């Protein structure tokens, strides 16, 4: 797993309660109900992480 995948997995865990972004070939494991405010927070975290990387 590369650094970007690790970061995205960390964001998914923190903001969405999703343990892995790997496909597990099971609907109950691969599809999640997510509140829009949690999705908003996760997208903002990903955007801010990208902006920080670009600024370096």
N, C-alpha and C positions, 0 to 999 in steps of 0.2 A: 504494500500500500504506500503510495507516495504522499508527500507532505500535504498536498491539496486535499486528497481523499481523507487524510487524517483530520484535517481542519474541518471539512464538511461533516464528517461523522461526529466530531465533537460538538459542532453547532446543532446538529440533529438531536443529539442526546440532551443537550442543555435546554434547547428551546421547544423541542417537539416530543421529547420522551421516546425517541426512536433509537434503539440500541445499535443498529447496523444499517448501512445503506447497501449492503450486499443482497442480491436477490436470493431468496430461500425457497422459491418455487412453491409457495403456499400462500393462498389468499389471506389467511388469517395472520400471517407473518409479514407479508409484503405490502398490504394495503392498510392505511391508518386513517382514522378520523382525526382531523387537526383543526383546532380553533383558528379563526382568521387572525386573531391577535398574536397567536403563537407563530403562525406562518410569517406574519409581518416582522416579528422580532428576529426570526431566523434569517429572513432575507436581509434585514438591516445588518445583522451581524456579519453575514457573508459579504455584503457590499463594503462594510467598513474594513473588514480584513483585506479585501482586494485593494481598497484605497490606500491602506497602510503599506501594502507590498509595493504598490506603484510609486509611493512617495520615497521609498528607499533608494 
